[in-house]
Amino acid sequence: MKSNFELTQLEERISQRNTKFYFSEIISSYYNGNYRAAITLLYSVVICDLVFKLQELRDRFNDSRAQKILAQIEQLQEANPTSPEWEKVIVDEMFASRYVVDTATKIHIEALRNERNLCAHPVLKYSSELFTPSKEAVYGHIINALTDVLTKSSLNGNKNMFENLITDIEKNSTSFLNYKDLGKYLHSKYFNSIRNSEEEYRIFKKLWKLVFKLTDKRCNDNRKINRWTMYNILLRNRTYIEQRIKDDIRVLESQLNFAEEDIMKSLVRFLNISPASYRCFSPASIQILNDRIIKFDLERISLFKVDNISSYVLGLDTIEISDSKYIMTYLKETDNSELINQFVVNQFLGSRSFDEADSYFDEIISFRVSSLPNELIMKLIEGCNSKSQICYRRKARESNDIIREEIDKRGLVVDWSKYSNLRF
């Protein structure tokens, strides 16, 4: 019963739809004691599955190496349609290219091929009976086929996959509004197929170097989209990825470029998502990082150092609009959206100049007036009336009209005579 349960579990994880359909025939033969038929069909299905995987790499991921292997086996089939030579070639080429087939898998496929030959060809045993594999041997071949090939993604071990992935997201970077939007794309096209935490960590580790060390034009242009990809890998399996960061911290620290402001901004934003990674840093790296945070004026957005995010953001003096927008995004993406309205109203009412107040209202408040609760609407009105940097600015009349229009829409009763500094 245990072996049947294991087969059922593995069968559900078969990655290719056609393979799953064919595999049902193998299981039927096995359970009915038709072991020669099970072995013969199993070998055919394994080879077909390798073809399906190459076709997926070619058609879905534009993999040129997969295209070459497919073209090679098609030529072999056309040259000699009855020869099985191409079956050996596809295994050898995928092994050489590190596509799905590793050393153990190659050995297992070759053993299955030999067993298939004994079952399919009229080789008689000493008793003049056709060779029949044992139930245990068939079960072992089925388990090997499932774990080695059939349940693996076409991307498994694919050395071209990383370059394909980053080229893909670079080309489509303008299509993604935020890292969650990118995540939907990555999960659908790549990560749900990989289904291997270590494989994903290898991608993460390569991205770490691109995002936090290199400064060539390609890295500079794509630093944000690559960082967003790191977020998605981290959030898929935070416990595993952060443990691997801890394991590799000496190597990862050596790749941190503390001299570049843009890289330090990216590092701070990453650490805000993963404070545990910061806690892995050596004292020397923490000292340098803290120095650069001050040098590049990143203290206000270094949220990974904050113990209580609510107290911190609601107690902040007015900061640069770009930093406010980042904190708003951070609050939304970390399920703290309830703090955003209070935060932006506080920031606006704390404006240090007429121009800053104008800019803050135009770029942030005007888009959120309709989402403010009544008590914040009234706080906004009171601040616009009492604070000189707000009520005497150039665009005060326009802003006040927007707020009053929202109040009228809600049917709120306001004694406007109490707000003598408001201009309409």
N, C-alpha and C positions, 0 to 999 in steps of 0.2 A: 504493500500500500504506500509505503514511504517513497519508493522509486516512482510509482505512478504519479504521486503528488508532485515530485520534483520535475517530472517530464511535463506535467500540465502547467506548472509555473513558468518553466523555460519556454514552452510553446507560446504562451501569451506574450512573451517579450520578443518574438520574431519580428524583425524590423521591416521586411519586405512583404507586401500584401500577397503577391503571387506565391512567394515561398511558403507563407502560412497555409495557403490553400493546398499546395502540393504536399506539405508536411503531414497533413491529415491522413493521406494514403499510407505514409510510412508508419505512423502510429497504429493505424488499422491493421497493417500487415504484422507488426510486432505483437500486438495484443492477441492476434489470431494464430500466432505461432508460425507465420510464414516468414522465417528469418532470412532465407535467401532473397526473397522479394524485397524485404525491408532494407537489406544492405545494398542491393542493386539500385533501388530507387533513391536511397539516402545519398549515395555518391553523386548521382545525376542532379539531385536537388542542391547539393553543396556547390557543384560547379555552376549550375544555373544562377544560384544566389550570388556568386562572385561576379557573374556577368551583369546581373541586375544592379549590383553595387557600382560597378564601373560605369554603367549607363547613367545611373543617378549622378555620379560625379561629373560626367560629361555634360549632361543635359541641365542639371540644376545648379552646378557650381562652376561650370565652364572650365573644367580641369583638363588641361592639354595633355598631361601624361596619361590620364585615363583614356582619352581619345586615341592616343597612339597605340595603347595596348589593345583596345577594341579593334582598331584598324588592322593590327598585326594578326589577331586571331581570325578575323574575317578573311584575310588573305590566305591563311593556312587552310581554312575550311573550303574556300573556293578552289584552291589548288588541288586539294585531295579531300572531297566531301566525306569519305568513309573512314578517314584516319582520325584516331582520337588524340593525335599529337598535340592539338591545340589545347586540350584539357590540361596537359602537363605545363604547357607554355604559360597559360593564364595564371597558374599557381606560382610558377617561378618568377614571372614578371611582377605580380602583386607583392611577392615576398621582397624582390629587389627594390621595389618602390615604396615599401612599408605601407602598403594599402591592406589593412585588415590582417594579412597573413604574416605572422611572426614565425620564429623558428619552431616552437612547439606545434603551432597550427599546421605548418608545412609537413612536419613529421606525421601528425595525425591524419592529414589528408592522404599522404602517400600510403599509410597503413590501410586506410579505408579503400584506396584504389586497389591495393593488392588483394584485400578481402573480396572486393567486388569482382575482380577477375576470377577468383576461385569459385565464386557463386554463379557467375554469368556464363563462364566457359565450360565446356564438357570435359573437365579434368576429373578423372575417377580416383577414388581412394583405393587402398589395398583391398577393401571388401567389395570393390566394383559398385560403390554407391556414390552419388553426387555429393560433393562437399556441402555440408550444412553447418553454419556457424552456431555456436552455443547462444542461448538466450542472454547470458551475461556479457558475451562479446558484443552482441548486437546492441545491448543497452549501453555499453561503454562507448561504442562508436556514435550512437545517437546523442549521448550527453556531450561528447567531444565536439560533434558537429554543431550542436546548439550553442555551446559556450564559446567555441573558437570562431564561428562564422555567422551562423544564422541569426543570433541575437545581437550581433554587433552592428553598429552604424557603418555606413560607407565611409564616414569621416574618421573612423577609428584608426589611430596611428598615422593618419595622412599627413606627411611632411609638407604638402602644399596647402593644407587647409588654412593655416594661419595667414599666409599671404593672400589667399583667396578671400578670407573673411575681412581683413583690414582694407583690402582694395574695394570690396563690396560696400562696406559702410562709408568709406571715403567718397565713393561715387554717389552715394545716396544720402549723404550727411544732411542736406537741406530738407529732407523729407521728415526728419525727426524733431519734434518740438522740445523733447526732454529725454532724460535717460530711460524713463518708463516707456515712452513711445518707442524708443530704440529697442528696448527689451522685448517688446512684443514681436518685433521683427527677428531679433536674434534667437529667441526661444523657438519660434516657428521654423526658421530655416536652418539653424545650426544646433543650438543647445539641446533641444528635445531629441535630436538624432544622436548626439554624442553620448549622452547618458553615462558619462564617466567623469567622476570628480577630479581625478588626477589629470586627465586629458584637458579638462577645463582650466585647472591650475597652471598647466604648462602654457596655455594661451595667456592667462593672467600674468604670468611671470615675464613673458616676452613683451606684453603691453607695458608692464612696469618700467622697463628700460626705455621704451619709446616715449612714455609720458613724463618720466621723472629724471631722465638723463640727457637724451639726445636733443640737439638743437638745429638739425638740418631743416630745410624748408618744408619737407613733407611732414616731419614730426611737429613742427610749429603750427602748420596749417590744420593738422588733425588732432591736436592735443586734447581738445574737449571731447570729440566723438570717441576717441580711444579711452579716455578716462571714463566716459559713460559706459563703455563696454566693460571696463573693470568693475564698475559698480554692479552691473547686472550679473557678472560671474560671482562676485562676492555675495550678493543677496540671494542667489540660488542655493548656496550652501555655505553660509557664513562660518559655521563652526569648523568645517573642514578647511576652507581657504585661510581663515585666520590662524589655524594651527600650522598650516604649511608656511605661512608668512613667518611665524615664530621659528619654525625649523630652519628656514633659509635666510633669517634676518641679516646675517653677516654679509651674504652675497647681495641682498637687496639694498642694504645700507650703502654698500660700496658703489651702487649705481645712482645714488641721489646727487643731483646737481644743485647744490645749495646757492650757487652764484647767480642763477637766473630767476628774475622776479616772476615771470610767467609760470615757470616750473614750480616755484614755491607756492603760488596761488593754487595751482592744481593739487599740490601735495596737501595743503591745508584743507582743501575741499574734500579730498579723498579721506583724510583722517577724520573729518567731521562725520563721514559715513561709517568709518571704522576706527573708533577710539582705541580699540584693542590693539590695533597695529602700532599706534603711537607708543603704547605701553611696552611693546617689544623692543623699541629702539634702545641702543646703548646710551649711557649718560653723555658720552661725547657727542653723539648725533643729536640728542635732545638739546644740548647746550648750543650747538650750531643752529639748529632749527629755531630755537627761541630767539636767538640773536637776529636771524633773518626775518622772523615775523615782525620784530620791532623795526628793523631797517626798512622793510617793504610796506610798513603800515598795514599789517594784516591782523593786528591784535583783536579788532572788533569782530572779525569773522572766524576767529579760531575757536569754534564752538566745541571742539573735542576736549577743550580744557574746562568746560563749564559743567558744574555739578547739577544745577537746576536751570533748565533752559527757559522756563516761564519767568522766573525772577530776573534772569539775565536780560532777555530781550525786552521785557516791559520796563526794566530799569535803565536801559541805555539812553544816554543823551543822543541828540540827533546826529546821525552819521551820514556819510556820503550816500547819495541816492543809489549808486551802483551796489554798495554794500547792503543797503536796505532791501533791494530787489533780490539779492542773493539770499538774505536771511528769510525773506518771504518764501522763496522757492524751497529752502531747507525745511522750514516749518511745514510746508505742504507735503513734502516728500517724506517727512518723518512722522506723519500723522499728528501734527500739532497745529492743524489749520485753525483751530478755535482761537489761537493767539494772534493770528495775522491782523484782524481788524483793529484790535486794541493797540498792537504794535505800530501800525501805520498811522493811526490817529495821533498817538503819542509823538511819533517822529515828526509829523507835519506841524503839530502845535509847538514843537520845540525848535522850529526853524530859526536859524541864526541871522538870516537876512531876508530882505524882500524877494530877491531873485531866487533864493533857495526855496522859500515858501511857494512862489509861483511854480517853480519846476516840480516841487514835490506834489503839489495839487494836480498839475497837468499830467504828470507821468504815473502817478499812483492813486491818489485819492479819488480823482474823477472817475476812474474805472471801478471803484469799490463802493461808491456812495450807496448804490442800490442794495448792497449786501450788508450794510452796517445796521446793527440793531438800533432800536429807537434811542436807547440810552447813550450810544456813541454818536448818534446824529445830534443829540442835544449837547453832548460834550463838544462836538465840532462847532456848533453854533456859539456856544459860550466862549470857546477859545478864539474864534474868528472875531468876536466882539471885544474881547479883553486884551488880546496880545497885539502889541503895536506892530510887530514884524508881519503879522497876518492881516490885520484890518486896514493898514495903510499902504499895502503893496499895490502895484500897478494893476494886477488882474483880480483884485478882490471882488469887484462888482460881478464879474463873470462867474467866479467861484460861488459867490453867495447865491446867485440865481440858480445854479445847479442844485445846491443844497435845498433851497426853498422849494424848488420844483419837486424834489423827492418828498419833502415834508407834506406838500399839498397832495401829492399822489397817495400818500399813506393816510391822509385825513387827520393828521395830528393837529391839535390845537396849540398854537404858540402865540404868546403875547409879545409881538414884535417891538412894542414900545420899550421893553426892557433891554433891547439891544440897539442902543442909539448909535453905536459905531459901525453897524452893518450898513453897507451901501448896496442899493439895488437899482 
